[in-house]
């Protein structure tokens, strides 16, 4: 495998943003959740997101807890497809000045064909991809297509990953390294426990690639604490729960602004 | 005697001594055994693999190492063999079905996995995995179940070994297999409903995987079929290989030869993998898998990735997994074990979908001709034999009767009505 020339656009953007000590905020939205989902995306960018994770819903999301499951099923029930999400994104790409990272399960990529999926994602303005069910051992099924298209593939690191695996992961992950805060699926937790901090420190000790921690984050105070030993946080279920409960884009973005403010207090 | 039987007879002398060596991957004289170990990355051809989140990778690696170690340990094998014999009731007999054979014009033998403790082949796998969990120091086991047979078997093994047990079951299945839900609870297991998606076996697997990703340090996932990430498809097949190893020896005693065809039903495909693998060194024996029409992964699916494996999968044009819909809860699964996908692709085994209607006819036929009420799952295999009875005339067929039908009687009674399906049977 040839070494990429240097950080890709996603990673370069995140590195620039963290200069000066800014903690990175990556909110998530389930693509196609409702007719206003791209308004929410833009509102979250305006509220201080450094990148946005866009979920492409899959029928069997085994890494997701009840909130993202419900959001995924709701999106699928209204006829959302990978193509409809990418079409929606193409319509707003010009107005979105932070990178977009697609999160999906591998079968949707495999069904489309990795090359075709990668090309269509890039055409819709997507910079990176997260595939939680593709560990390093199976990356050969995706990575060549992703690299050829210029997509950065973000790998997940677990509290259970050995030192050896973390080193391999950090070498291979592009854009950022996604640290999983806890053993479990996505979803808000009152506390994520001590594993998050331990993993963040292990990752920061071995890589200069941005380290962004996710899973379980429910509010600004938690986001601040989790981001402290890392470079930033991903927040997903806490936002999607608000939307599922009826919050419009402005209201949900207010929560994102609260997260931003908490991170900026440091 | 057919060519298959003749060739089998010629080699039976040299092979018969090896039949007891379950798990031996070596071939017979000049026969490459397709049921050998998968590649290092868990692939059967292009199928299989390990498509799991990073959090589960260490557990999969640990499980593979623990299984390899245990499987090579005579002490472990002796303990498992002892349980299979004294607790589960192995070996299960082979029944030569005189009346059914006469009706069909095909000699039908049944491998009687229905006579095992807990009523199906599932006990073979769970006893092995429960012992393995104990060996790995994991005190909690979780399982998914469709019809409830694997859940009951897992709850049984957990009770036997004093392990905590949680079984995930689609709430649709909890309703149609209420008696098995009660059995699991009686055995001390907690049954948790899977209430998303199709609320059947596929969703029970999703919930079990979500539990495992949260509890992997203390919990062993006792997967019930030859599916999921490596090493499960291989490990579960090896734990069921005893079905085929016994059956091959029993057929040779009874027939002096191998059967011409071995038939099994296929959902995930564990009973089929178990009986097929015993005939890996019998290339003249045809291997047939009967899929439910509503969950025919080979016949209606295309390659895909779900539940940790690459295999045939019923899915839409975008890759969303379709919901299976079969009369038999145990086969209500849109995928199939990766080794079956490979056997289908190489042509070593042949898979066909049978309809619910054919299954009900087979169910009634076996009850009336032999006094055996099969599980609806196992009736799929019989239905495939009945469909092809003209082509099979004069040949010998071994059917894996993977489970008994007690659990299905209430459901079938609703369909058949008060005359108990008097008009059902051979057509």
Interface residues (C-beta under 8 A of the other chain):
Chain A: X58 X59 X60 X61 X62 X63 X65 X69 X73 X76 X81 X82 X83 X105 X106 X107 X108 X109 X110 X111 X112 X132 X133 X134 X135 X137 X138 X155 X156 X157 X158 X159 X160 X161 X162 X165 X169 X180 X183 X184 X185
Chain B: X41 X49 X50 X51 X52 X53 X54 X55 X57 X58 X59 X196 X197 X202 X203 X206 X209 X210 X213 X214 X215 X216 X217 X303 X304 X305 X306 X307 X308 X310 X313 X315 X317 X318 X319 X320 X321
